[in-house]
């Protein structure tokens, strides 16, 4: 600072002036905007990171859901196949049991018819005797013309192999032989009861005989007569 003297008044006036080498006062830098910006950026970054983590978790959960659903579908497919197989076997078993029931019902009806035939006063019977090849064999023929039922019982006839069969013959008074059915005996009892096929003109039949024939039977006898009896 320098002093300047005025002329005439005797008073001096002081005029202040900055020193030519003096520097301006430093400006204060405000930090709080930077802090706020950094905080906002950090918040956005955190939100982004959390969002990515959440998306990754959702993706992982989605993958787990898909894996679980795939296992569930496979399990369902296995269960469905097992249930279908059980259903098929069950229906087969039911069908088999129905067939058995049908057979048993037919056998019961046949047995009831035999009982009726035997108890009827119209029952007729003829003896069958074993011939030279099979002396111990014997049998009976029973029929009821009113019921149109015939039964043949044979005993002491050996059980035949699959390649052979017993064949029944109806023989007319003129010697004409007509096939009347095939049978085989039960192994242990060596016996059988069967229903012969009786021709419509049965009153022309005079005899009945049994021979051994090839499996499936023959149109005419080829084996020796084992059982024979008159029915006329």
C-alpha positions as CSV (number, residue, x, y, z in Angstrom):
1,X,0.0,0.0,0.0
2,X,1.2,3.5,-0.8
3,X,0.3,6.9,0.5
4,X,-0.6,9.9,-1.8
5,X,-0.3,13.4,-0.6
6,X,-2.8,16.0,-1.8
7,X,-1.7,19.6,-2.6
8,X,-3.4,22.5,-0.5
9,X,-5.4,20.7,2.0
10,X,-2.7,19.3,4.0
11,X,-4.4,16.1,4.3
12,X,-3.1,12.9,2.8
13,X,-5.3,10.3,1.2
14,X,-4.3,6.7,1.4
15,X,-5.0,4.6,-1.7
16,X,-4.6,0.9,-1.3
17,X,-3.4,-1.1,-4.2
18,X,-2.5,-4.7,-4.4
19,X,1.0,-5.6,-4.6
20,X,1.8,-6.4,-8.2
21,X,3.2,-9.9,-7.3
22,X,0.3,-11.0,-5.1
23,X,-1.7,-14.3,-6.1
24,X,-5.5,-14.7,-6.1
25,X,-7.0,-16.7,-3.3
26,X,-7.6,-20.4,-4.1
27,X,-11.2,-21.5,-4.9
28,X,-12.7,-24.2,-2.8
29,X,-13.7,-27.5,-4.8
30,X,-17.0,-28.9,-3.7
31,X,-16.7,-32.7,-3.2
32,X,-20.3,-33.6,-2.4
33,X,-21.5,-33.7,-6.1
34,X,-18.8,-36.2,-6.8
35,X,-19.7,-38.3,-3.9
36,X,-23.3,-38.3,-4.9
37,X,-22.4,-39.3,-8.5
38,X,-20.2,-42.0,-7.3
39,X,-22.8,-43.3,-4.9
40,X,-25.4,-43.3,-7.7
41,X,-23.0,-45.1,-10.0
42,X,-22.3,-47.6,-7.3
43,X,-26.0,-48.1,-6.6
44,X,-26.7,-48.7,-10.3
45,X,-23.8,-51.1,-10.5
46,X,-25.1,-52.9,-7.4
47,X,-28.6,-53.1,-8.9
48,X,-27.1,-54.4,-12.1
49,X,-25.1,-57.1,-10.3
50,X,-28.1,-58.0,-8.2
51,X,-30.2,-58.2,-11.3
52,X,-27.7,-60.4,-13.0
53,X,-27.5,-62.7,-10.0
54,X,-31.3,-62.8,-9.8
55,X,-31.5,-63.6,-13.5
56,X,-28.9,-66.3,-13.0
57,X,-30.8,-67.8,-10.1
58,X,-34.0,-67.7,-12.2
59,X,-32.2,-69.4,-15.0
60,X,-30.8,-72.1,-12.6
61,X,-34.3,-72.6,-11.2
62,X,-35.7,-72.9,-14.7
63,X,-33.1,-75.5,-15.6
64,X,-34.0,-77.4,-12.4
65,X,-37.7,-77.2,-13.3
66,X,-37.0,-78.6,-16.7
67,X,-34.9,-81.5,-15.3
68,X,-37.5,-82.3,-12.8
69,X,-40.2,-82.3,-15.5
70,X,-38.1,-84.5,-17.7
71,X,-37.7,-87.0,-14.8
72,X,-41.4,-86.8,-14.1
73,X,-42.3,-87.5,-17.8
74,X,-40.0,-90.5,-17.8
75,X,-41.5,-91.8,-14.6
76,X,-45.0,-91.2,-15.9
77,X,-44.1,-93.1,-19.1
78,X,-42.7,-96.0,-17.1
79,X,-45.8,-96.1,-14.9
80,X,-48.1,-95.9,-17.9
81,X,-46.2,-98.8,-19.6
82,X,-46.4,-100.9,-16.5
83,X,-50.0,-100.2,-15.9
84,X,-50.8,-101.0,-19.6
85,X,-48.9,-104.3,-19.3
86,X,-50.8,-105.1,-16.1
87,X,-54.0,-104.3,-17.8
88,X,-53.2,-106.6,-20.7
89,X,-52.3,-109.4,-18.3
90,X,-55.4,-108.8,-16.3
91,X,-57.7,-108.9,-19.3
92,X,-55.9,-112.1,-20.5
93,X,-56.4,-113.6,-17.1
94,X,-60.0,-112.6,-17.1
95,X,-60.5,-114.0,-20.6
96,X,-58.8,-117.2,-19.5
97,X,-61.0,-117.5,-16.4
98,X,-64.0,-116.8,-18.5
99,X,-63.0,-119.6,-20.9
100,X,-62.5,-121.9,-17.9
101,X,-65.9,-120.9,-16.6
102,X,-67.4,-121.6,-20.0
103,X,-65.8,-125.0,-20.2
104,X,-66.9,-125.8,-16.7
105,X,-70.4,-124.7,-17.5
106,X,-70.4,-126.9,-20.6
107,X,-69.1,-129.9,-18.6
108,X,-71.6,-129.3,-15.9
109,X,-74.4,-129.2,-18.5
110,X,-73.1,-132.3,-20.2
111,X,-73.0,-134.1,-16.8
112,X,-76.5,-133.0,-16.0
113,X,-77.7,-134.3,-19.4
114,X,-75.9,-137.6,-18.8
115,X,-77.7,-137.8,-15.4
116,X,-81.0,-137.1,-17.2
117,X,-80.2,-139.7,-19.8
118,X,-79.3,-142.4,-17.3
119,X,-82.4,-141.7,-15.2
120,X,-84.7,-141.8,-18.2
121,X,-86.8,-145.0,-18.8
122,X,-86.0,-144.5,-22.5
123,X,-82.3,-145.4,-21.8
124,X,-80.8,-148.3,-23.8
125,X,-77.5,-149.9,-23.4
126,X,-75.2,-152.3,-25.2
127,X,-72.0,-154.1,-24.1
128,X,-68.7,-153.8,-25.9
129,X,-66.2,-156.7,-25.5
130,X,-62.5,-156.8,-26.1
131,X,-61.3,-158.8,-29.1
132,X,-58.2,-161.0,-29.4
133,X,-55.7,-158.1,-29.6
134,X,-57.2,-156.6,-26.4
135,X,-59.1,-159.2,-24.4
136,X,-59.1,-157.2,-21.2
137,X,-60.8,-154.2,-22.8
138,X,-64.5,-153.6,-22.3
139,X,-67.1,-150.9,-22.6
140,X,-70.7,-149.8,-22.7
141,X,-72.7,-147.8,-25.2
142,X,-75.7,-145.9,-23.8
143,X,-78.3,-144.0,-25.8
144,X,-81.6,-142.3,-25.4
145,X,-83.5,-141.7,-28.7
146,X,-85.9,-139.2,-27.1
147,X,-83.0,-137.0,-25.9
148,X,-80.9,-137.9,-29.0
149,X,-78.0,-138.6,-26.8
150,X,-75.3,-141.2,-27.1
151,X,-72.4,-142.0,-24.8
152,X,-69.6,-144.5,-25.2
153,X,-67.5,-145.7,-22.2
154,X,-64.3,-147.7,-22.7
155,X,-62.0,-149.3,-20.2
156,X,-58.6,-151.0,-20.1
157,X,-57.5,-149.4,-23.4
158,X,-53.8,-148.2,-23.2
159,X,-53.2,-144.5,-23.7
160,X,-51.9,-143.9,-27.3
161,X,-49.0,-141.7,-28.5
162,X,-49.8,-138.5,-30.4
163,X,-49.3,-140.3,-33.7
164,X,-52.2,-142.7,-33.0
165,X,-55.9,-142.4,-32.0
166,X,-58.9,-144.6,-31.2
167,X,-61.7,-144.3,-33.8
168,X,-65.3,-145.3,-33.3
169,X,-67.3,-146.9,-36.2
170,X,-71.0,-147.3,-36.7
171,X,-71.6,-150.5,-38.8
172,X,-74.8,-151.2,-40.7
173,X,-76.4,-154.6,-41.1
174,X,-74.8,-154.7,-44.6
175,X,-71.4,-154.1,-43.2
176,X,-71.0,-150.5,-44.2
177,X,-68.6,-148.7,-41.7
178,X,-69.1,-145.0,-40.9
179,X,-66.7,-143.0,-38.7
180,X,-68.3,-141.9,-35.5
181,X,-65.6,-140.0,-33.6
182,X,-62.0,-140.1,-32.2
183,X,-60.8,-140.4,-28.6
184,X,-57.8,-141.3,-26.5
185,X,-57.9,-142.7,-23.0
186,X,-56.6,-141.0,-19.8
187,X,-53.2,-142.5,-19.0
188,X,-53.7,-143.8,-15.5
189,X,-57.3,-145.0,-15.7
190,X,-57.0,-146.2,-19.3
191,X,-60.7,-145.2,-19.7
192,X,-62.8,-142.6,-21.5
193,X,-66.4,-141.4,-21.9
194,X,-67.1,-139.8,-25.2
195,X,-70.1,-138.8,-27.4
196,X,-70.1,-140.8,-30.7
197,X,-71.4,-139.2,-33.9
198,X,-74.6,-141.1,-34.6
199,X,-75.9,-140.9,-38.2
200,X,-79.5,-139.7,-38.9
201,X,-80.6,-143.1,-40.0
202,X,-79.3,-144.6,-36.7
203,X,-81.9,-147.4,-36.8
204,X,-80.0,-148.9,-39.7
205,X,-76.9,-149.3,-37.4
206,X,-76.3,-152.9,-36.2
207,X,-72.9,-152.7,-34.5
208,X,-70.4,-150.4,-33.0
209,X,-66.6,-151.0,-33.0
210,X,-63.3,-149.3,-32.0
211,X,-60.0,-149.5,-33.8
212,X,-56.6,-147.8,-33.6
213,X,-55.9,-145.4,-36.5
214,X,-53.3,-142.8,-37.4
215,X,-53.7,-139.4,-35.7
216,X,-56.6,-137.5,-37.3
217,X,-58.6,-140.7,-38.1
218,X,-59.2,-142.6,-41.3
219,X,-62.2,-142.7,-43.7
220,X,-62.3,-146.5,-43.3
221,X,-60.8,-148.8,-40.7
222,X,-57.1,-149.7,-41.2
223,X,-56.3,-151.2,-37.7
224,X,-57.6,-154.3,-35.9
225,X,-60.9,-154.1,-34.1
226,X,-60.3,-153.8,-30.3
227,X,-63.8,-153.4,-29.0
228,X,-67.1,-154.4,-30.6
229,X,-70.8,-154.9,-29.7
230,X,-74.2,-155.1,-31.2
231,X,-76.6,-152.2,-30.9
232,X,-79.4,-153.3,-33.1
